[in-house]
Amino acid sequence: MHHDLFSSPAGHGTASHVRVGIGGWNFAPWRNNFYPSGLVQRRELEFASRQLRAIEINGTFYGAQKPATYAKWAAETPAGFVFSLKAPRYVTEGKRLADTARGIDGFVFGGLAEFGDRLGPVLWQLPPSRPFDADDLAAFLDLLPRELNGQAMRHVLEVRHRSFLDEKYVELARSHRVPTVFTDSPQYPSLADLTGDFAYARLMRSQSHIDTGYAPTELDHWSALARQWAEGGDPA
């Protein structure tokens, strides 16, 4: 379980520039506490999407869903809400990123248009085993569609190999205007460098014995960071 957070500098997107979200919505331990007692499971997305302004869909990492499923999810959420989606791992875990055009297009043009204005960023997560290869990554970033049905698409990249802690990577991501996920993880490297026109954080240190996942002082810290990002700041 993790929390998601993405911020756009003033002038981008809607009047409110910070979205706080969660990774998924079907979790048994949330029932009878976050979800009210007696709420039927089929209404959990409807409820969660009215408490938060974004949800990251993790299920798509294991395989794309049917267009009708995307349309159903979108219909259950209120105006102004967005989903981010983890792109399928079969795209990013292959031998060469430069050879993924068919997989990328199959996912993006295989139903994501059903989300309409509920479509937020698509998250491409690279496995911990994939080191930084500038030429291969540049070819991959060139393949990412920047528009879907006339609507601008946003992509974010999550990197998990320490070789990405490199100024050359930061320059490459900036040249393609693709944000790098700030992964607050004890396991993977975190890059706070701004490489696109919004920031995307995945907070992965939730503790089950704390009702809110993070201690209040830590939540205050993240709140301050989100405001800094939204104002166009680049925190240390």
C-alpha positions in Angstrom: 0.0 0.0 0.0 1.3 3.4 -0.9 0.2 7.0 -1.2 0.6 9.0 -4.4 1.1 12.7 -4.8 1.5 14.8 -7.9 1.9 18.6 -8.1 1.9 21.0 -11.1 3.5 24.4 -10.9 1.0 27.3 -11.0 -0.3 27.8 -14.5 -0.6 24.1 -15.3 -3.8 22.1 -15.0 -6.7 23.0 -12.7 -7.0 25.7 -10.0 -5.9 23.2 -7.4 -2.3 22.1 -8.2 -1.8 19.3 -5.8 -3.5 15.9 -6.0 -3.2 13.4 -3.2 -4.1 9.8 -4.0 -3.7 6.2 -3.2 -2.4 3.1 -5.0 -5.6 1.0 -5.7 -8.8 0.8 -3.8 -9.6 -2.9 -3.1 -8.0 -3.6 0.3 -9.7 -5.7 2.9 -8.0 -4.0 5.9 -9.6 -0.7 4.8 -13.1 -2.1 5.3 -15.1 -0.9 8.3 -12.6 2.0 8.9 -11.7 4.0 5.8 -14.8 2.4 4.1 -17.9 2.8 6.1 -19.4 -0.3 7.8 -21.7 -2.1 5.4 -20.5 -0.4 2.2 -20.7 -3.0 -0.6 -17.4 -3.7 -2.4 -18.6 -2.6 -5.8 -19.1 0.9 -4.4 -15.6 1.3 -2.9 -14.2 3.1 -5.9 -17.2 5.5 -5.9 -16.5 6.2 -2.2 -12.7 6.5 -2.4 -12.8 8.8 -5.4 -14.9 11.3 -3.4 -12.3 11.4 -0.5 -9.3 11.9 -2.7 -8.5 13.5 -6.1 -6.5 10.7 -7.7 -6.0 7.0 -7.6 -3.1 5.1 -9.2 -4.3 1.9 -10.9 -1.7 -0.9 -10.2 -3.6 -3.8 -11.8 -2.7 -2.6 -15.3 1.0 -3.3 -14.5 0.1 -7.0 -14.7 -1.9 -6.6 -17.9 -4.2 -4.1 -19.8 -7.9 -4.2 -19.0 -10.8 -4.1 -21.4 -11.9 -0.7 -22.6 -15.3 -1.3 -21.0 -13.6 -1.7 -17.6 -11.9 1.6 -18.0 -15.2 3.3 -19.0 -16.9 1.8 -15.9 -14.2 3.0 -13.6 -14.3 6.5 -15.1 -18.1 6.6 -14.7 -17.9 5.8 -11.0 -15.8 8.9 -10.2 -16.7 12.6 -9.8 -15.8 15.5 -12.2 -12.2 16.7 -11.6 -11.0 13.3 -10.4 -8.1 11.5 -12.3 -6.6 8.1 -12.5 -2.9 7.5 -13.0 -2.1 4.0 -14.5 1.0 1.8 -14.2 1.8 0.7 -17.7 2.1 -3.1 -18.3 5.4 -4.6 -17.1 5.7 -6.7 -20.3 6.6 -3.4 -22.0 9.3 -2.2 -19.7 10.8 -5.6 -18.7 11.8 -6.7 -22.2 15.3 -6.9 -23.5 15.4 -3.5 -25.3 13.2 -0.5 -24.5 13.8 0.7 -28.1 11.8 -2.3 -29.4 8.6 -1.6 -27.4 6.5 0.5 -29.9 3.9 -2.3 -30.4 3.5 -2.8 -26.7 3.2 1.0 -25.9 0.7 1.6 -28.7 -1.3 -1.5 -27.8 -1.7 -0.3 -24.3 -2.3 3.4 -24.9 -4.6 3.0 -28.0 -6.2 -0.1 -26.7 -8.8 1.6 -24.5 -7.3 4.4 -22.4 -9.4 6.9 -24.4 -12.4 5.5 -22.4 -11.1 7.5 -19.4 -11.7 10.8 -21.1 -10.8 13.7 -18.8 -10.3 11.2 -16.0 -7.0 10.1 -17.6 -4.0 11.3 -15.6 -0.3 10.3 -15.9 0.8 6.9 -17.2 3.6 5.6 -15.1 6.3 3.5 -16.8 8.2 1.6 -14.1 11.6 0.2 -15.0 12.7 -3.0 -13.2 15.6 -2.9 -10.6 17.6 -5.0 -13.0 17.6 -2.4 -15.8 20.6 0.0 -15.7 20.7 3.4 -17.4 21.4 3.1 -21.1 21.1 6.6 -22.6 20.5 5.6 -26.3 18.0 2.8 -25.5 16.1 5.1 -23.1 16.0 8.0 -25.5 14.5 5.8 -28.2 11.9 4.6 -25.7 10.9 8.2 -24.6 10.6 9.1 -28.3 8.0 6.3 -28.7 5.6 7.5 -25.9 2.5 9.1 -27.5 2.0 12.7 -26.5 -1.6 12.9 -27.5 -4.7 10.7 -27.3 -7.9 11.7 -29.1 -6.8 15.3 -29.1 -6.0 15.3 -25.4 -2.4 15.8 -24.2 -0.9 12.7 -22.6 1.4 12.8 -19.5 4.0 10.2 -18.8 6.2 9.6 -15.8 9.2 7.3 -15.4 10.1 5.3 -12.3 13.7 4.1 -12.3 15.0 1.5 -9.9 18.7 1.0 -10.7 21.3 3.1 -9.0 23.0 3.9 -12.3 20.2 6.4 -13.0 21.7 8.6 -10.2 23.6 10.4 -13.0 23.4 13.9 -14.4 23.2 12.4 -17.9 20.0 10.7 -17.0 18.5 13.9 -15.6 19.5 15.8 -18.8 17.9 13.2 -21.0 14.6 13.1 -19.0 14.5 16.9 -19.1 15.0 17.0 -22.8 11.9 14.8 -23.2 10.0 16.7 -20.5 9.2 13.4 -18.7 9.0 13.7 -14.9 10.9 11.2 -12.8 8.9 9.6 -10.0 10.2 10.5 -6.6 10.1 7.1 -4.9 10.2 7.5 -1.2 11.4 4.0 -0.7 14.0 2.3 1.6 14.8 0.0 -1.3 15.2 2.0 -4.5 17.1 5.2 -5.4 15.1 8.4 -5.1 15.6 11.3 -7.6 14.1 14.6 -6.5 15.4 16.4 -9.7 12.5 18.0 -11.6 12.6 16.6 -15.1 9.1 17.5 -16.4 6.4 20.2 -15.8 4.9 18.4 -12.8 6.2 16.3 -9.9 5.0 12.8 -9.1 5.8 11.1 -5.7 5.1 7.6 -4.6 5.3 7.3 -0.9 6.2 3.7 0.0 7.1 3.8 3.7 3.6 3.3 5.1 3.5 1.4 8.4 0.6 -0.8 9.3 0.6 0.1 13.0 0.0 3.8 12.1 -3.6 4.5 11.2 -2.6 7.1 8.7 0.4 5.1 7.3 2.8 7.9 8.0 3.3 9.7 11.3 1.7 13.2 11.5 5.2 15.0 11.4 6.0 13.1 8.2 2.7 14.0 6.6 3.4 17.6 7.5 6.8 17.3 5.7 5.2 15.9 2.6 2.5 18.6 2.6 5.2 21.2 2.7 7.1 19.5 -0.2 3.9 19.3 -2.3 3.3 23.0 -1.8 6.9 23.7 -2.8 6.5 21.6 -6.0 3.2 23.3 -6.8 4.8 26.7 -6.6 7.5 25.6 -9.0 10.1 25.0 -6.3 12.8 22.4 -6.6 13.3 21.0 -3.0 16.8 19.7 -2.0 
